């Protein structure tokens, strides 16, 4: 009888509630958002890819990671153009050693070269902001590192999307590529400073020559990992604020449901 009562009591208690795994402490959650729009030629693609791969493998980057409070960061990567494709995303990975950094760099290096039409910085920022939702990390800082060689010309207004991400506590840093600047849009560094980047300590680090790629990307990642502010990389000499809708206005001959007023 006692055995039967014990069995009934056990059945009544039901399955045990699973215990959620504790969050992993990291010094920063860092998203690398990389432009693969058709305005990037194959040479720029190769330089950009090699720059990120080299930076992640560099001893100075590993040293910066290990010097943090927890000695590790969380890193994610995606490629974007007019849209973000799911097969262009490398999911979150903890970086805490040269082995884990090299493994992430290997995954970037193995990706095929490809490009797509359109430049939706706003779409990239919205996608990047979404990657921070529901992560298993406990981080003091959340950062999007976005590179690109042109202004937003597809999707929602970039400044509004930037503001929405910053309101969530996300810092956005920019890496505008001015190796082959557009003849109709020469001030991409100022555009990134006024319209794309934001949040405490945010900065813009322009690249003007192919020889600067690897060093600039490594410097940028080290600054982001360490959280050290460096005002020398922010362009502040512009006398007149940028028109954050200039890219959309320049592309008015395309049909864009978000900007019907530009066709009037």
C-alpha positions, -999 to 999 in steps of 0.1 A, spaced: 0 0 0 28 24 9 45 16 -24 13 23 -43 8 57 -25 44 67 -32 39 59 -69 7 80 -71 24 109 -54 53 107 -78 30 107 -108 10 136 -95 41 158 -92 47 157 -129 79 164 -148 105 187 -132 107 223 -146 139 227 -166 163 251 -152 175 278 -176 213 279 -182 229 309 -166 239 338 -190 275 338 -201 293 370 -190 311 387 -218 327 422 -220 308 432 -252 284 417 -277 298 428 -311 280 425 -344 300 429 -376 277 441 -405 296 440 -438 285 457 -470 283 434 -501 263 457 -524 271 459 -561 288 492 -557 317 472 -541 340 458 -568 358 425 -563 390 442 -552 372 461 -524 354 428 -515 387 410 -512 403 439 -492 374 441 -468 373 403 -463 410 401 -457 409 430 -433 384 414 -410 401 380 -412 435 395 -405 422 416 -376 405 387 -359 437 367 -361 460 394 -350 477 390 -315 467 426 -306 430 418 -310 434 386 -289 453 406 -263 425 432 -262 399 405 -257 418 388 -229 424 421 -212 387 426 -205 369 420 -172 357 386 -183 384 379 -209 359 371 -236 335 387 -260 305 375 -281 308 380 -318 283 377 -347 287 385 -384 264 392 -414 266 405 -449 241 430 -463 231 449 -494 195 458 -502 185 430 -479 201 406 -454 200 370 -465 199 343 -438 228 324 -455 249 354 -450 248 352 -412 274 337 -389 258 332 -356 270 342 -321 303 327 -310 323 333 -278 358 346 -286 382 340 -257 414 328 -272 434 327 -304 418 294 -313 382 307 -311 392 339 -329 409 319 -357 379 296 -360 356 326 -365 380 341 -390 381 308 -409 343 309 -413 345 344 -427 374 335 -450 355 305 -464 325 325 -475 320 329 -513 324 363 -528 290 376 -540 270 409 -542 234 421 -544 216 451 -555 207 480 -532 223 496 -501 200 494 -471 220 506 -442 187 509 -423 178 473 -430 213 462 -418 209 482 -386 175 468 -379 187 433 -385 218 438 -364 197 452 -335 175 421 -337 205 398 -331 208 411 -296 174 400 -286 172 368 -266 210 361 -265 224 340 -238 250 366 -229 254 391 -200 272 420 -215 278 456 -204 279 468 -240 262 460 -273 279 473 -304 271 471 -342 302 477 -364 289 486 -399 310 490 -430 299 504 -464 308 524 -494 276 543 -501 246 560 -485 213 543 -476 191 541 -507 166 513 -499 142 507 -471 133 528 -440 151 562 -433 185 554 -419 185 581 -391 152 569 -377 165 533 -377 197 544 -361 178 563 -334 156 532 -326 187 510 -321 205 536 -299 173 539 -278 178 502 -270 213 509 -256 231 498 -288 262 516 -299 268 519 -337 303 525 -351 310 531 -388 337 521 -413 329 541 -444 350 530 -474 361 559 -496 387 541 -518 366 548 -549 341 575 -538 310 582 -559 313 614 -580 278 624 -567 284 614 -530 319 623 -518 313 629 -481 305 594 -469 325 599 -437 304 629 -427 272 610 -437 282 581 -414 289 605 -386 256 624 -389 232 597 -401 245 562 -393 265 561 -361 253 568 -326 254 559 -289 279 566 -261 314 566 -274 304 559 -310 329 568 -337 336 568 -375 368 554 -389 370 562 -427 392 542 -451 406 563 -479 432 539 -494 435 502 -500 467 501 -478 447 513 -448 421 485 -448 438 459 -425 452 484 -400 419 504 -398 398 473 -392 421 460 -366 422 494 -348 384 496 -349 379 461 -335 404 467 -307 387 500 -298 353 483 -297 365 454 -276 383 476 -251 356 502 -250 382 530 -252 370 562 -267 392 578 -293 378 611 -306 405 614 -332 386 589 -355 354 610 -356 350 635 -384 339 667 -368 350 693 -394 318 695 -414 302 730 -413 267 719 -426 248 688 -414 243 661 -440 209 654 -457 203 619 -443 178 612 -472 203 621 -499 208 585 -509 171 579 -513 167 612 -533 195 602 -556 178 569 -563 143 583 -568 139 568 -603 136 534 -585 103 524 -570 105 523 -532 73 519 -512 89 536 -482 96 569 -501 67 575 -525 70 612 -519 104 613 -535 88 604 -569 65 634 -569 
